[in-house]
Amino acid sequence: MQPIEVSKADSAAGVVPPPRSAAAWRVVAIEPLREMCLRVTFIDGTSGEVRLRSFIESPQVGGTIFEALRDPEVFRQVRVDLGAVAWPNGADLAPDAMWDAIRAHGYWVVGE
């Protein structure tokens, strides 16, 4: 049997859009604010504030991956990674819990 040659002109790449999650809690934008807060925007347009100060400054964070976020320079390195809030050191936040709290109250206080 002869191999079939596939023409690049017949490729579906560029024709079919890449898959996109329909989950409303996917984060699409993040902005670090003062006082260890973040402004987040979700795929469904919901936006609000995430307040991390009391959690990050708590003794329970000592020795964990979140301890590095006490450094303002590290905190400002926040980014969106696969629809979640994340930092380069591997720390991340649960986008579904964040979305639930922001939809209910307009903000989420992490650790409460």
QUIDA-V614890 format. One line per field, one symbol per residue. ss: DSSP state (H for helix, E for strand, - for the rest). A space follows every 10 residues. Layout:
ss = ???
This chain:
ss = -------HHH --E--E---- ------EEEE EEE---EEEE EE----EEEE E-HHHHH-HH H---HHHHHH -HHHH---EE E--EEE---- -EE-HHHHHH HHHHH-EEE- --
